[in-house]
């Protein structure tokens, strides 16, 4: 689209610009591209949360193994809380679940820690 503006002396100034239809087409194309890319980002976030959750649970399992070795005991997991592992300095801080934002619990089942997430990653069993 070309606009012609008249100046005081009778001279014309040509201004180039985009039409409304051209702008709408560009916005529609960008919207389609964003709609194609967004589901991939949600998969990446879910995978990252899963890996953080598994890493937290592995850290607690390692802390329990170190505790059992140092104390020369075979304490059942249900008898020790995660906060005890922090107080005894076997882990630096109490891990928080990236899914539910809550604390983990050590259940009475051997080598099992429960995640507060209600989804598909509620329990992780350690070999």
C-alpha atoms as an extended CHARMM CRD file, in Angstrom:
* protein
*
       127  EXT
         1         1  UNK       CA              0.0000000000        0.0000000000        0.0000000000  PROA      1               0.0000000000
         2         2  UNK       CA              1.3260000000        3.3860000000       -0.9040000000  PROA      2               0.0000000000
         3         3  UNK       CA              0.1870000000        6.5770000000        0.7450000000  PROA      3               0.0000000000
         4         4  UNK       CA              0.6730000000        9.9360000000       -0.8390000000  PROA      4               0.0000000000
         5         5  UNK       CA              0.9080000000       12.8850000000        1.4750000000  PROA      5               0.0000000000
         6         6  UNK       CA              0.8770000000       16.3980000000        0.1380000000  PROA      6               0.0000000000
         7         7  UNK       CA              3.3340000000       18.8030000000        1.5830000000  PROA      7               0.0000000000
         8         8  UNK       CA              3.0050000000       22.5990000000        1.7170000000  PROA      8               0.0000000000
         9         9  UNK       CA              4.9340000000       23.2360000000       -1.4900000000  PROA      9               0.0000000000
        10        10  UNK       CA              2.9330000000       20.7900000000       -3.5490000000  PROA      10              0.0000000000
        11        11  UNK       CA              5.5210000000       18.0120000000       -3.1850000000  PROA      11              0.0000000000
        12        12  UNK       CA              4.3120000000       14.4720000000       -2.5140000000  PROA      12              0.0000000000
        13        13  UNK       CA              5.8160000000       12.0830000000        0.0400000000  PROA      13              0.0000000000
        14        14  UNK       CA              5.3670000000        8.3740000000       -0.5950000000  PROA      14              0.0000000000
        15        15  UNK       CA              4.9720000000        6.1880000000        2.5080000000  PROA      15              0.0000000000
        16        16  UNK       CA              5.0690000000        2.4030000000        2.2970000000  PROA      16              0.0000000000
        17        17  UNK       CA              3.1830000000        0.3060000000        4.8550000000  PROA      17              0.0000000000
        18        18  UNK       CA              1.3850000000       -2.9750000000        5.4660000000  PROA      18              0.0000000000
        19        19  UNK       CA             -2.2990000000       -3.5120000000        4.9350000000  PROA      19              0.0000000000
        20        20  UNK       CA             -4.5130000000       -4.8630000000        7.6760000000  PROA      20              0.0000000000
        21        21  UNK       CA             -4.9310000000       -8.1810000000        5.8530000000  PROA      21              0.0000000000
        22        22  UNK       CA             -1.1740000000       -8.6560000000        5.5830000000  PROA      22              0.0000000000
        23        23  UNK       CA             -0.7570000000       -8.0550000000        9.2890000000  PROA      23              0.0000000000
        24        24  UNK       CA             -3.5770000000      -10.4850000000       10.1530000000  PROA      24              0.0000000000
        25        25  UNK       CA             -2.0250000000      -13.1910000000        7.9630000000  PROA      25              0.0000000000
        26        26  UNK       CA              1.3480000000      -12.7880000000        9.6780000000  PROA      26              0.0000000000
        27        27  UNK       CA             -0.2780000000      -12.9420000000       13.1260000000  PROA      27              0.0000000000
        28        28  UNK       CA             -2.2270000000      -16.0710000000       12.1180000000  PROA      28              0.0000000000
        29        29  UNK       CA              0.9420000000      -17.7990000000       10.8770000000  PROA      29              0.0000000000
        30        30  UNK       CA              2.7780000000      -16.9510000000       14.1010000000  PROA      30              0.0000000000
        31        31  UNK       CA             -0.1700000000      -18.2580000000       16.1290000000  PROA      31              0.0000000000
        32        32  UNK       CA             -0.0910000000      -21.5650000000       14.2600000000  PROA      32              0.0000000000
        33        33  UNK       CA              3.6570000000      -21.9250000000       14.8310000000  PROA      33              0.0000000000
        34        34  UNK       CA              3.3050000000      -21.2150000000       18.5590000000  PROA      34              0.0000000000
        35        35  UNK       CA              0.4640000000      -23.7480000000       18.8040000000  PROA      35              0.0000000000
        36        36  UNK       CA              2.7200000000      -26.3860000000       17.2460000000  PROA      36              0.0000000000
        37        37  UNK       CA              5.6390000000      -25.6790000000       19.5900000000  PROA      37              0.0000000000
        38        38  UNK       CA              3.8700000000      -25.3330000000       22.9730000000  PROA      38              0.0000000000
        39        39  UNK       CA              3.0450000000      -29.0400000000       23.5380000000  PROA      39              0.0000000000
        40        40  UNK       CA              6.7250000000      -29.8780000000       23.2750000000  PROA      40              0.0000000000
        41        41  UNK       CA              7.5540000000      -27.4470000000       26.0860000000  PROA      41              0.0000000000
        42        42  UNK       CA              4.9770000000      -29.0320000000       28.3920000000  PROA      42              0.0000000000
        43        43  UNK       CA              6.5300000000      -32.4640000000       27.7730000000  PROA      43              0.0000000000
        44        44  UNK       CA              9.9600000000      -31.0780000000       28.6290000000  PROA      44              0.0000000000
        45        45  UNK       CA              8.6640000000      -29.5730000000       31.8810000000  PROA      45              0.0000000000
        46        46  UNK       CA              7.0030000000      -32.8480000000       32.8970000000  PROA      46              0.0000000000
        47        47  UNK       CA             10.1900000000      -34.7960000000       32.1580000000  PROA      47              0.0000000000
        48        48  UNK       CA             12.2420000000      -32.3090000000       34.1770000000  PROA      48              0.0000000000
        49        49  UNK       CA              9.8720000000      -32.5870000000       37.1590000000  PROA      49              0.0000000000
        50        50  UNK       CA             10.0740000000      -36.3840000000       36.9800000000  PROA      50              0.0000000000
        51        51  UNK       CA             13.8770000000      -36.2860000000       36.9700000000  PROA      51              0.0000000000
        52        52  UNK       CA             13.9480000000      -33.8740000000       39.9280000000  PROA      52              0.0000000000
        53        53  UNK       CA             11.5530000000      -36.1310000000       41.8340000000  PROA      53              0.0000000000
        54        54  UNK       CA             13.6200000000      -39.2490000000       41.1300000000  PROA      54              0.0000000000
        55        55  UNK       CA             16.8390000000      -37.4220000000       42.0880000000  PROA      55              0.0000000000
        56        56  UNK       CA             15.2770000000      -36.3290000000       45.3890000000  PROA      56              0.0000000000
        57        57  UNK       CA             14.1690000000      -39.8680000000       46.1700000000  PROA      57              0.0000000000
        58        58  UNK       CA             17.5670000000      -41.2880000000       45.2690000000  PROA      58              0.0000000000
        59        59  UNK       CA             19.2010000000      -38.7440000000       47.5670000000  PROA      59              0.0000000000
        60        60  UNK       CA             16.9650000000      -39.8440000000       50.4330000000  PROA      60              0.0000000000
        61        61  UNK       CA             17.7090000000      -43.5040000000       49.6850000000  PROA      61              0.0000000000
        62        62  UNK       CA             21.4480000000      -42.7630000000       49.7310000000  PROA      62              0.0000000000
        63        63  UNK       CA             21.0850000000      -40.8650000000       53.0090000000  PROA      63              0.0000000000
        64        64  UNK       CA             19.2590000000      -43.8400000000       54.5360000000  PROA      64              0.0000000000
        65        65  UNK       CA             21.9770000000      -46.2210000000       53.3290000000  PROA      65              0.0000000000
        66        66  UNK       CA             24.6910000000      -43.9960000000       54.8250000000  PROA      66              0.0000000000
        67        67  UNK       CA             22.7450000000      -43.7660000000       58.0990000000  PROA      67              0.0000000000
        68        68  UNK       CA             22.3870000000      -47.5510000000       58.2910000000  PROA      68              0.0000000000
        69        69  UNK       CA             26.0900000000      -48.0330000000       57.5660000000  PROA      69              0.0000000000
        70        70  UNK       CA             27.3310000000      -45.4500000000       60.0720000000  PROA      70              0.0000000000
        71        71  UNK       CA             24.9660000000      -46.4970000000       62.8530000000  PROA      71              0.0000000000
        72        72  UNK       CA             25.4410000000      -50.2060000000       62.0760000000  PROA      72              0.0000000000
        73        73  UNK       CA             21.7050000000      -50.7610000000       62.1340000000  PROA      73              0.0000000000
        74        74  UNK       CA             18.9830000000      -51.9260000000       59.8250000000  PROA      74              0.0000000000
        75        75  UNK       CA             16.3200000000      -49.3910000000       60.7390000000  PROA      75              0.0000000000
        76        76  UNK       CA             13.0040000000      -49.7250000000       58.9510000000  PROA      76              0.0000000000
        77        77  UNK       CA             12.2230000000      -46.7350000000       56.7880000000  PROA      77              0.0000000000
        78        78  UNK       CA              8.9450000000      -46.0280000000       58.5210000000  PROA      78              0.0000000000
        79        79  UNK       CA             10.7110000000      -45.4060000000       61.8340000000  PROA      79              0.0000000000
        80        80  UNK       CA             12.8190000000      -42.4880000000       60.5230000000  PROA      80              0.0000000000
        81        81  UNK       CA             11.3800000000      -39.2800000000       59.0940000000  PROA      81              0.0000000000
        82        82  UNK       CA             12.9450000000      -37.1960000000       56.3610000000  PROA      82              0.0000000000
        83        83  UNK       CA             13.3450000000      -34.3550000000       58.8620000000  PROA      83              0.0000000000
        84        84  UNK       CA             15.4770000000      -36.6990000000       61.0020000000  PROA      84              0.0000000000
        85        85  UNK       CA             17.8600000000      -37.1730000000       58.0890000000  PROA      85              0.0000000000
        86        86  UNK       CA             18.1660000000      -33.3790000000       57.8470000000  PROA      86              0.0000000000
        87        87  UNK       CA             18.6770000000      -32.9610000000       61.6120000000  PROA      87              0.0000000000
        88        88  UNK       CA             21.3490000000      -35.6480000000       61.6530000000  PROA      88              0.0000000000
        89        89  UNK       CA             22.9980000000      -33.9540000000       58.6250000000  PROA      89              0.0000000000
        90        90  UNK       CA             22.6880000000      -36.8830000000       56.2410000000  PROA      90              0.0000000000
        91        91  UNK       CA             21.0080000000      -34.5700000000       53.7360000000  PROA      91              0.0000000000
        92        92  UNK       CA             21.4480000000      -30.7990000000       53.5440000000  PROA      92              0.0000000000
        93        93  UNK       CA             17.7760000000      -29.8130000000       53.3240000000  PROA      93              0.0000000000
        94        94  UNK       CA             14.4190000000      -31.4900000000       53.1600000000  PROA      94              0.0000000000
        95        95  UNK       CA             13.6010000000      -32.0670000000       49.4810000000  PROA      95              0.0000000000
        96        96  UNK       CA             10.3600000000      -30.6510000000       48.1020000000  PROA      96              0.0000000000
        97        97  UNK       CA              8.3710000000      -32.4760000000       45.4380000000  PROA      97              0.0000000000
        98        98  UNK       CA              8.2580000000      -30.4670000000       42.1760000000  PROA      98              0.0000000000
        99        99  UNK       CA              4.7690000000      -31.8080000000       41.4280000000  PROA      99              0.0000000000
       100       100  UNK       CA              2.8590000000      -31.2060000000       44.6420000000  PROA      100             0.0000000000
       101       101  UNK       CA              5.1780000000      -28.8480000000       46.4930000000  PROA      101             0.0000000000
       102       102  UNK       CA              5.0540000000      -31.0700000000       49.5780000000  PROA      102             0.0000000000
       103       103  UNK       CA              7.5580000000      -33.1020000000       51.5340000000  PROA      103             0.0000000000
       104       104  UNK       CA              8.3910000000      -36.7330000000       50.9250000000  PROA      104             0.0000000000
       105       105  UNK       CA              7.7040000000      -39.4890000000       53.4310000000  PROA      105             0.0000000000
       106       106  UNK       CA              9.5620000000      -42.7090000000       54.0860000000  PROA      106             0.0000000000
       107       107  UNK       CA              7.0920000000      -45.5730000000       54.2780000000  PROA      107             0.0000000000
       108       108  UNK       CA              7.4300000000      -48.7660000000       56.2960000000  PROA      108             0.0000000000
       109       109  UNK       CA              7.9470000000      -50.8270000000       53.1500000000  PROA      109             0.0000000000
       110       110  UNK       CA             11.6870000000      -51.4610000000       52.8050000000  PROA      110             0.0000000000
       111       111  UNK       CA             13.5010000000      -49.2370000000       50.3170000000  PROA      111             0.0000000000
       112       112  UNK       CA             10.4020000000      -47.2660000000       49.4060000000  PROA      112             0.0000000000
       113       113  UNK       CA              9.8310000000      -43.5430000000       49.5840000000  PROA      113             0.0000000000
       114       114  UNK       CA              6.4700000000      -41.9820000000       48.8580000000  PROA      114             0.0000000000
       115       115  UNK       CA              6.0900000000      -38.8470000000       46.7870000000  PROA      115             0.0000000000
       116       116  UNK       CA              3.2120000000      -36.4940000000       47.6910000000  PROA      116             0.0000000000
       117       117  UNK       CA              2.2520000000      -36.2260000000       44.0210000000  PROA      117             0.0000000000
       118       118  UNK       CA             -1.1240000000      -37.7890000000       43.3090000000  PROA      118             0.0000000000
       119       119  UNK       CA             -0.2070000000      -38.4750000000       39.6770000000  PROA      119             0.0000000000
       120       120  UNK       CA              1.6230000000      -41.4100000000       38.1830000000  PROA      120             0.0000000000
       121       121  UNK       CA              4.8270000000      -40.9560000000       40.2110000000  PROA      121             0.0000000000
       122       122  UNK       CA              3.4780000000      -41.6410000000       43.6910000000  PROA      122             0.0000000000
       123       123  UNK       CA              5.9940000000      -44.3680000000       44.6260000000  PROA      123             0.0000000000
       124       124  UNK       CA              9.5080000000      -45.0790000000       43.4510000000  PROA      124             0.0000000000
       125       125  UNK       CA             11.0190000000      -48.4090000000       44.4080000000  PROA      125             0.0000000000
       126       126  UNK       CA             14.7740000000      -48.6770000000       44.8120000000  PROA      126             0.0000000000
       127       127  UNK       CA             16.6950000000      -51.8450000000       43.9960000000  PROA      127             0.0000000000
